[in-house]
């Protein structure tokens, strides 16, 4: 069942109480320090309605009490402070507890989202630069699916182009080199840069590969398969949903590129300039080069082919690209060209969910001590090692197998949360010490808050008792219930804005609210009906924390 939040219900009631409202009017309902809820939006209507603001607010306030609203007070020039009935608040706890979905609706039902994220390169090790795309994309996939949507995951890996001809040629000339594929790539690249004759042979190999040469194709397939196994291992360690079945590499669009270029030229969207087929956009510093002057195709052609494929074949209602912010001009031009060509119709939304960089302690892009880009596997291993030490210090009696599992859950969760809790458009500092902190806005703090609740519930020893709506409420209980009531609105906001950090902020504030509740309200030692109600409140909070963490791809262990 869908349980609308009190904020949504109050907003609807305020709107109905006004004599007229402009399109898009927002009553701006939020949690209040002075009451349960505060509405600020009426003040902005005073001028267009030609009413004194406080008088308009007073008229609205007079119309609101009844049902879940106990009292409304006008504050300042026209703000509304609203107090809800205790019966309504406790009834809301019962409603959300009775629903396995905690009252969260399914607003994405019928919406098909093609989600492009992670996209590492074949023959190269995944590094910290792939972290944000993979983690943000995974969280969005989980949230959109939870809200009833259909998500088609697309891992647009780099598996085509000059560098693969180079590597295939190196392997053909150095069959005795059995080093790891990543190392062979580095060796081949150094040779390509230093030896013009090898570079020339490599370019010829690219032509052979693109022409379907059996030996070249066999070597290329072997590279892709080896890299796919490696990607799958990293995704398993990271605990994300991507599988080998989600891979849609650049090579898969190769047969479509000539048709893309031909159709763009035929419709006049693209024209030849200096021998290259280009799409020109107003205000752009450079054109989008679909086909180069030598007849080769680059990223723009592949991305345009992907757009057309995702709309026509994958039947996307929305396409979301989780790609770093530096690619914003490129995607603006791709979307513009695709719309002009008719491949991206107005009813299909295209979103570049841009993200910032991961920075080191020096404020520069994160590197290893040697100056190389930090391998992702190494970062994950270090995080798990640190987390295992934190868990062992907190609970030294944990058996070794359980300690290892908890260390993995805490360590991977810490890496994910540090990323997701930062607004995706901002750069963030990779700081392992802060990630593992037991206090502050970290996943470790949230996991311990959840584990503490589960401990209380285990000690209660029986099924969650029914909620008694006639019991009194402390201020901290009211605050916790209202925070819980906003869960569905926050999750829906994550989906609409592609902003996982909003869920992180919500969960942190929820954990703070339940900590304040602990400090003021004994649970197991309280008399009835307070004891039963507080057990129910603990159960709802634990389920909300676990569900929220799960939507971020983070484990919620019952014990730490």
C-alpha positions in Angstrom: 0.0 0.0 0.0 1.1 3.5 -0.7 1.3 5.7 2.4 1.6 9.3 1.5 3.7 11.4 3.8 2.2 14.0 6.1 4.2 16.6 4.2 2.5 15.6 1.0 -1.0 15.5 2.6 -0.4 18.9 4.3 0.8 20.4 1.0 -2.4 19.2 -0.7 -4.6 20.6 2.1 -2.9 24.0 2.0 -3.3 24.2 -1.8 -7.0 23.4 -1.5 -7.5 26.0 1.2 -6.2 28.8 -1.0 -8.5 30.8 -3.2 -6.3 30.3 -6.3 -2.8 29.1 -7.0 -0.5 29.6 -10.0 0.7 26.5 -11.8 3.6 24.8 -10.1 2.8 26.3 -6.7 4.8 24.6 -3.9 3.6 25.1 -0.3 7.2 24.3 0.8 6.4 21.9 3.6 9.3 20.8 5.7 10.2 19.6 9.2 10.2 22.3 11.8 12.1 23.1 15.0 9.0 25.0 16.3 6.3 22.4 15.5 6.0 19.2 13.6 5.9 20.7 10.1 6.4 24.2 8.7 5.0 25.6 5.5 6.6 28.6 3.9 5.1 28.8 0.5 1.9 30.8 1.3 4.0 33.9 1.9 5.1 34.0 -1.7 1.5 34.0 -2.9 0.5 37.2 -1.0 1.7 39.6 -3.7 0.1 37.9 -6.7 -3.1 37.4 -4.8 -3.0 41.0 -3.5 -3.5 40.0 0.1 -1.6 41.0 3.2 0.7 38.0 3.8 -0.1 37.4 7.4 -3.9 37.7 6.8 -3.7 35.2 3.9 -1.7 32.8 6.2 -4.3 33.2 8.9 -7.1 32.3 6.6 -5.3 29.2 5.5 -4.4 28.3 9.1 -8.1 28.5 10.1 -9.0 26.0 7.3 -6.4 23.3 8.2 -7.2 21.8 11.6 -9.0 18.5 11.6 -8.0 14.9 10.9 -4.3 14.5 11.3 -3.8 18.3 12.0 -4.1 19.2 15.6 -3.0 22.9 15.6 -1.8 25.6 13.2 0.0 28.8 14.2 1.0 31.7 12.0 4.6 32.9 12.6 6.5 35.9 11.3 5.1 37.5 8.2 3.2 34.4 7.1 4.8 31.0 7.9 2.6 28.2 9.1 3.7 26.0 12.0 1.7 22.8 12.1 1.3 20.3 14.9 -0.1 16.9 14.1 -2.1 14.6 16.4 -0.4 11.9 18.3 -2.9 9.4 17.1 -2.1 10.2 13.5 1.7 9.9 14.1 1.4 6.5 15.9 -1.1 5.4 13.3 1.5 6.1 10.6 4.0 3.9 12.4 1.5 1.1 12.3 0.7 1.6 8.6 4.3 1.6 7.5 5.2 -1.4 9.6 2.3 -3.4 8.1 3.6 -2.9 4.6 6.7 -4.8 3.4 7.6 -1.8 1.3 7.2 0.5 4.3 4.5 2.5 2.5 6.8 3.5 -0.4 4.9 3.8 -3.7 5.8 2.6 -7.2 6.0 5.9 -9.2 8.4 4.4 -11.8 6.0 1.7 -12.9 5.8 1.6 -16.7 9.0 3.6 -17.1 11.8 1.9 -18.9 15.3 3.4 -18.2 18.4 2.5 -20.1 21.2 3.1 -17.6 24.8 3.5 -19.0 27.5 3.2 -16.3 30.9 1.8 -15.2 32.4 1.4 -18.8 35.9 0.2 -18.1 38.3 -0.6 -21.0 39.3 -4.0 -22.2 43.0 -4.9 -21.4 43.2 -2.2 -18.8 42.9 -2.5 -15.0 39.9 -0.8 -13.4 41.1 2.1 -11.4 39.7 4.7 -9.0 38.3 6.7 -11.9 35.8 3.9 -12.6 34.6 4.0 -9.0 32.1 6.8 -9.1 30.4 5.7 -12.3 30.0 2.1 -11.1 28.7 3.0 -7.6 26.4 5.8 -8.6 25.0 3.8 -11.5 24.4 0.8 -9.2 22.5 2.9 -6.7 20.3 4.4 -9.4 19.6 1.0 -10.8 18.5 -0.2 -7.4 16.4 2.8 -6.6 14.6 2.9 -10.0 13.9 -0.8 -9.8 12.6 -0.5 -6.2 10.2 2.2 -7.4 8.7 -0.1 -9.9 10.7 0.9 -13.0 12.4 -1.4 -15.5 16.1 -0.8 -15.7 18.2 -2.0 -18.7 21.8 -1.9 -17.5 24.4 -1.1 -20.2 28.1 -1.4 -19.5 29.5 0.5 -22.4 33.1 -0.9 -22.2 35.9 0.3 -24.4 36.7 -2.7 -26.6 37.4 -1.3 -30.1 39.8 1.0 -31.9 43.5 1.6 -32.6 44.7 0.4 -29.2 43.4 -3.1 -29.7 45.1 -3.4 -33.1 48.3 -2.3 -31.3 47.9 -5.0 -28.6 46.9 -7.8 -31.0 50.0 -7.0 -33.1 52.2 -7.0 -30.0 50.8 -10.4 -28.9 51.4 -11.8 -32.4 55.0 -10.6 -32.3 55.7 -11.6 -28.7 53.9 -14.9 -28.0 56.2 -15.7 -25.2 55.1 -12.8 -23.1 52.8 -14.3 -20.5 52.5 -11.3 -18.2 49.1 -10.0 -17.1 47.0 -8.4 -19.9 47.2 -5.0 -18.3 51.0 -5.1 -18.2 51.2 -6.3 -21.8 49.0 -3.4 -22.8 51.5 -1.0 -21.1 54.4 -2.7 -22.9 52.7 -2.6 -26.2 51.8 1.1 -25.8 55.4 2.0 -25.0 56.6 0.2 -28.1 53.9 1.9 -30.2 55.1 5.3 -29.0 58.8 4.5 -29.5 58.9 2.4 -32.7 57.3 3.9 -35.9 57.5 0.6 -37.7 55.6 -1.2 -35.0 53.0 1.6 -35.0 52.6 1.2 -38.7 52.1 -2.6 -38.3 49.6 -1.9 -35.5 47.5 0.4 -37.7 47.5 -2.2 -40.4 46.3 -4.7 -37.8 43.4 -2.4 -37.0 42.3 -2.5 -40.6 42.6 -6.3 -40.6 40.5 -6.5 -37.4 37.8 -4.2 -38.7 37.8 -6.2 -41.9 37.1 -9.4 -40.1 40.5 -11.1 -40.3 40.0 -14.5 -38.5 43.3 -14.5 -36.5 42.9 -10.9 -35.4 39.3 -11.5 -34.4 40.3 -14.6 -32.4 42.9 -12.7 -30.5 40.5 -9.8 -29.9 37.8 -12.2 -28.5 40.3 -13.8 -26.2 41.2 -10.3 -24.8 37.6 -9.4 -24.3 36.9 -12.7 -22.5 39.9 -12.3 -20.2 38.9 -8.7 -19.3 35.3 -9.7 -18.8 36.3 -12.3 -16.2 38.3 -9.6 -14.5 35.5 -7.0 -14.6 33.1 -9.6 -13.1 35.5 -10.3 -10.2 35.8 -6.6 -9.4 32.0 -6.2 -9.6 31.5 -9.1 -7.2 34.0 -7.6 -4.7 32.2 -4.3 -5.0 28.8 -5.9 -4.6 27.2 -4.2 -7.6 24.5 -5.6 -9.9 26.5 -5.5 -13.2 27.1 -8.9 -14.9 28.8 -10.0 -18.1 25.3 -10.0 -19.7 25.1 -6.2 -19.2 28.1 -5.5 -21.4 27.4 -3.5 -24.5 30.8 -2.6 -25.8 31.7 -0.1 -28.4 32.3 -3.0 -30.9 28.6 -3.9 -30.8 27.8 -0.7 -32.6 30.5 -1.0 -35.3 28.1 -2.5 -37.9 25.7 0.5 -37.4 28.2 3.3 -37.9 28.1 3.6 -41.7 24.3 3.8 -41.5 24.5 6.5 -38.8 26.8 8.6 -41.0 24.7 8.0 -44.1 21.4 8.9 -42.4 22.9 12.1 -40.8 24.2 13.2 -44.1 21.0 12.4 -46.0 18.9 14.4 -43.5 21.3 17.4 -43.5 22.0 17.1 -39.8 25.7 16.5 -40.7 27.8 17.9 -43.5 31.3 17.4 -44.8 33.9 19.9 -43.6 37.6 19.5 -44.5 36.9 15.9 -45.5 35.2 14.9 -42.3 31.5 14.4 -41.7 30.5 16.8 -38.9 27.5 18.0 -37.0 27.6 21.6 -36.1 25.8 23.0 -33.1 25.1 26.6 -32.1 27.5 27.8 -29.5 29.8 24.8 -29.6 33.6 25.4 -29.9 34.1 22.5 -32.2 31.8 20.3 -34.3 30.8 16.7 -33.5 33.0 14.6 -35.9 30.9 11.6 -36.9 33.3 10.3 -39.6 36.9 11.4 -39.8 38.6 12.6 -43.0 40.4 9.2 -43.2 37.0 7.4 -43.2 37.3 6.1 -39.6 34.7 6.5 -37.0 35.2 7.9 -33.5 33.2 8.1 -30.2 30.5 10.5 -31.5 29.4 8.0 -34.2 29.3 5.2 -31.6 27.4 7.2 -29.1 24.8 8.3 -31.7 24.4 4.7 -32.8 23.9 3.8 -29.1 21.2 6.4 -28.7 19.3 5.1 -31.8 19.7 1.5 -30.6 18.5 2.3 -27.1 15.4 4.1 -28.3 14.4 1.8 -31.1 15.6 -1.6 -29.9 15.8 -1.3 -26.2 12.6 0.8 -26.1 13.9 3.4 -23.6 11.6 6.0 -22.1 14.7 7.5 -20.4 18.4 7.1 -21.0 20.8 8.0 -18.2 24.5 8.3 -18.7 26.6 8.1 -15.5 29.7 9.7 -17.0 32.2 12.2 -15.6 31.4 15.9 -15.8 34.2 16.6 -18.2 32.1 14.9 -20.9 29.2 17.4 -20.6 29.9 19.3 -23.9 30.2 16.0 -25.7 26.8 14.7 -24.5 25.1 18.0 -25.1 26.1 17.7 -28.7 25.2 14.0 -29.0 21.8 14.6 -27.6 21.2 17.6 -29.8 22.3 15.7 -32.9 20.1 12.7 -32.0 17.1 14.9 -31.5 17.6 16.8 -34.8 17.9 13.4 -36.5 14.7 12.2 -34.9 16.4 9.3 -33.1 15.7 10.9 -29.7 12.0 11.9 -29.8 10.7 14.5 -27.3 9.0 11.9 -25.2 12.3 10.2 -24.4 14.4 11.8 -21.7 18.2 11.8 -22.1 20.1 12.6 -18.9 23.8 13.1 -18.4 24.2 12.2 -14.7 27.6 13.9 -14.4 29.9 13.4 -11.5 33.1 14.9 -10.2 36.5 13.4 -9.6 37.9 11.4 -6.7 40.7 13.4 -5.2 43.7 12.5 -3.0 44.8 14.2 0.2 46.7 16.8 -1.9 43.4 17.9 -3.6 44.5 16.4 -7.0 43.1 13.4 -8.8 43.7 10.3 -6.7 47.0 8.5 -7.4 49.2 5.9 -5.9 52.5 6.9 -4.2 54.3 6.1 -7.4 52.1 8.6 -9.3 50.1 6.0 -11.2 46.3 5.9 -11.3 45.2 3.9 -8.2 44.0 0.4 -9.1 40.4 -0.3 -7.8 41.2 -3.8 -6.5 43.9 -2.4 -4.3 41.7 0.3 -2.8 39.0 -2.2 -2.0 41.4 -4.6 -0.4 42.8 -1.7 1.8 39.3 -0.7 2.8 38.3 -4.2 3.8 41.6 -4.6 5.8 41.0 -1.3 7.7 37.3 -2.2 8.3 38.2 -5.6 9.7 40.5 -3.9 12.2 37.7 -1.5 13.2 35.2 -4.3 13.7 37.7 -6.5 15.6 38.4 -3.6 18.0 34.7 -3.0 18.6 33.8 -6.7 18.9 36.9 -8.8 19.7 34.8 -11.9 20.3 33.6 -12.3 16.8 34.6 -15.7 15.2 37.1 -15.4 12.4 34.7 -16.2 9.5 32.2 -13.7 10.8 34.8 -11.1 11.3 36.0 -11.5 7.7 32.4 -11.2 6.5 31.7 -8.1 8.6 35.0 -6.6 7.6 34.0 -6.9 3.9 30.6 -5.5 4.5 31.8 -2.5 6.5 34.8 -1.8 4.2 33.0 -2.0 0.9 30.1 -0.1 2.4 32.5 2.7 3.6 33.9 3.1 0.1 30.5 3.3 -1.5 29.0 5.6 1.1 31.9 8.1 1.0 31.2 8.4 -2.7 27.4 8.4 -2.7 27.1 10.8 0.3 28.8 13.5 -1.8 26.7 15.3 -4.3 27.6 13.6 -7.6 28.4 16.8 -9.3 31.2 17.6 -6.8 34.7 16.3 -6.5 35.4 14.4 -3.2 38.4 13.6 -1.1 39.3 9.9 -0.7 40.0 9.7 3.0 40.1 6.1 4.4 40.4 7.3 8.0 37.2 9.4 7.8 35.3 6.6 5.9 35.9 4.2 8.8 34.8 6.6 11.6 32.2 5.3 14.0 30.7 8.8 14.3 29.7 11.4 11.7 28.2 10.9 8.3 29.7 7.5 7.4 28.2 4.1 6.5 29.9 2.6 9.6 27.8 4.9 11.8 24.6 3.9 10.0 25.5 0.2 10.2 26.1 0.4 13.9 22.8 2.3 14.4 21.0 -0.5 12.6 22.9 -3.2 14.5 22.0 -1.5 17.8 18.3 -1.5 16.9 18.4 -5.2 15.9 20.0 -5.9 19.3 17.1 -4.2 21.1 14.6 -6.1 19.0 16.4 -9.4 19.7 16.2 -8.7 23.4 12.5 -7.9 23.1 12.2 -11.5 22.2 8.8 -11.7 20.4 6.9 -10.4 17.5 6.5 -6.6 17.2 3.5 -5.7 19.3 0.6 -3.7 17.8 0.8 0.0 18.1 -1.4 1.8 20.6 -2.5 5.1 19.1 -3.7 6.5 22.4 -0.3 6.5 24.1 1.6 9.7 24.8 4.6 10.8 22.7 7.9 12.4 23.7 9.2 15.2 21.4 12.1 12.9 20.2 9.5 10.2 19.3 7.5 12.7 17.3 10.7 13.8 15.5 11.7 10.2 14.7 8.3 9.3 13.4 8.2 12.4 11.1 11.7 11.5 9.9 10.6 8.0 9.1 7.5 9.4 7.3 9.7 11.1 4.7 11.4 8.0 3.4 9.3 7.5 0.3 9.5 11.1 -0.7 13.3 11.0 -0.4 13.6 7.8 -2.5 11.4 9.3 -5.2 13.6 12.4 -5.2 16.7 10.3 -5.7 15.1 8.8 -8.8 13.8 12.0 -10.3 17.1 13.9 -9.8 19.6 11.0 -10.1 20.9 12.1 -6.7 21.9 9.2 -4.3 23.4 11.7 -1.9 19.8 12.7 -0.9 19.2 9.2 0.5 22.5 9.3 2.3 21.6 12.6 4.0 18.2 11.2 4.9 19.7 8.0 6.5 22.3 10.0 8.5 19.6 12.3 9.9 17.4 9.2 10.6 20.3 7.7 12.6 20.8 10.9 14.5 17.1 11.0 15.3 17.1 7.4 16.6 20.2 8.2 18.7 18.3 11.1 20.3 15.4 8.8 20.9 17.6 6.2 22.7 19.0 8.9 25.0 15.6 10.1 26.1 13.3 7.1 25.8 14.0 3.7 27.5 12.5 0.9 25.3 12.5 -2.5 27.1 12.2 -1.1 30.6 9.2 1.2 29.8 5.7 0.3 31.0 3.0 -0.6 28.5 1.8 0.8 26.2 5.0 2.8 25.8 7.2 -0.3 25.6 5.2 -1.9 22.8 5.1 1.4 20.8 8.8 2.0 21.2 9.6 -1.6 20.1 7.5 -0.9 17.0 9.3 2.3 16.4 12.7 0.5 16.7 11.4 -2.1 14.2 10.3 0.5 11.7 13.5 2.4 12.0 15.7 -0.7 11.6 13.7 -1.7 8.5 14.0 1.7 7.0 17.8 1.9 7.6 18.2 -1.6 6.1 16.1 -0.8 3.1 17.8 2.5 2.5 21.3 1.1 2.8 20.3 -1.7 0.5 19.2 0.8 -2.1 22.7 2.2 -1.9 24.2 -1.3 -2.4 25.4 -1.3 1.2 24.9 -4.2 3.7 23.1 -3.8 7.0 24.5 -6.5 9.2 22.3 -7.5 12.2 25.4 -7.5 14.4 28.7 -5.7 14.4 
